[in-house]
Amino acid sequence: MDSYSNTSSGSSPQLSAQDLKNQLKSQLALEYAQQFLETVRGKCFEKCITKPGSSLSGSESSCISRCVDRYIEATGIISKALFSGSQ
């Protein structure tokens, strides 16, 4: 049998439906955060870093900060619109 089957044998404890739901939510949130960071890192690096070097210039640092802030703000607006419309 696979690991998702309900069996009474074995030593692993059975998860309640709520525990399973919470675990799934946590895994999805982690995956979303990783994808978000990867996207922001790529887009902001491409936009702001003109000459890669051992350190960031002041303008590059400011650009990255603004870029990340905009992505966070836009994601919040989109999330609110999506989740407020489904209730």
C-alpha positions as CSV (number, residue, x, y, z in Angstrom):
1,M,0.0,0.0,0.0
2,D,1.1,3.6,-0.5
3,S,1.8,6.0,2.3
4,Y,-1.5,7.8,1.9
5,S,-3.6,4.7,2.6
6,N,-5.4,4.4,6.0
7,T,-4.0,1.3,7.7
8,S,-4.2,0.3,11.3
9,S,-0.9,-1.5,11.2
10,G,2.4,0.4,11.4
11,S,3.8,2.7,14.1
12,S,3.1,6.1,12.4
13,P,0.4,8.1,14.0
14,Q,-2.7,9.0,11.9
15,L,-3.1,12.7,11.1
16,S,-6.5,14.3,11.5
17,A,-8.1,16.0,8.5
18,Q,-7.4,19.4,10.1
19,D,-3.7,18.5,10.7
20,L,-3.3,17.3,7.2
21,K,-5.0,20.5,5.9
22,N,-2.7,22.7,8.1
23,Q,0.4,20.7,6.9
24,L,-0.6,21.2,3.3
25,K,-1.2,24.9,3.8
26,S,2.2,25.3,5.3
27,Q,3.9,23.4,2.4
28,L,2.0,25.5,-0.1
29,A,2.9,28.8,1.6
30,L,6.6,27.8,1.7
31,E,6.6,26.9,-2.0
32,Y,4.8,30.1,-2.8
33,A,7.4,32.1,-0.8
34,Q,10.3,30.4,-2.5
35,Q,8.8,31.0,-6.0
36,F,8.1,34.7,-5.1
37,L,11.7,35.2,-3.9
38,E,13.1,33.5,-7.0
39,T,11.0,35.7,-9.3
40,V,11.8,38.9,-7.4
41,R,15.5,38.1,-7.3
42,G,15.6,37.5,-11.0
43,K,13.5,40.4,-12.1
44,C,15.1,42.9,-9.8
45,F,18.7,41.8,-10.5
46,E,18.0,42.0,-14.3
47,K,16.5,45.5,-13.9
48,C,18.9,47.0,-11.3
49,I,22.3,45.4,-11.7
50,T,24.0,46.8,-14.7
51,K,27.6,45.8,-13.9
52,P,27.9,42.8,-11.5
53,G,30.8,43.2,-9.1
54,S,31.8,42.4,-5.6
55,S,29.4,45.0,-4.0
56,L,26.4,47.0,-4.9
57,S,26.6,50.7,-5.7
58,G,24.2,53.1,-3.9
59,S,22.0,53.4,-6.9
60,E,21.8,49.6,-7.4
61,S,21.0,49.1,-3.8
62,S,18.2,51.7,-3.9
63,C,16.8,50.2,-7.1
64,I,16.7,46.7,-5.7
65,S,15.0,48.0,-2.5
66,R,12.3,49.9,-4.5
67,C,11.9,46.9,-6.9
68,V,11.3,44.4,-4.0
69,D,8.9,46.8,-2.3
70,R,6.9,47.2,-5.5
71,Y,6.7,43.4,-6.0
72,I,5.5,42.9,-2.4
73,E,2.9,45.7,-2.7
74,A,1.6,44.3,-6.0
75,T,1.4,40.8,-4.6
76,G,-0.6,42.1,-1.6
77,I,-3.0,44.0,-3.9
78,I,-3.5,40.9,-6.1
79,S,-4.0,38.6,-3.1
80,K,-6.6,40.9,-1.6
81,A,-8.5,41.1,-4.8
82,L,-8.4,37.3,-5.3
83,F,-9.3,36.4,-1.8
84,S,-11.9,39.1,-1.1
85,G,-13.7,38.1,-4.3
86,S,-14.1,34.5,-3.3
87,Q,-15.9,35.1,0.0
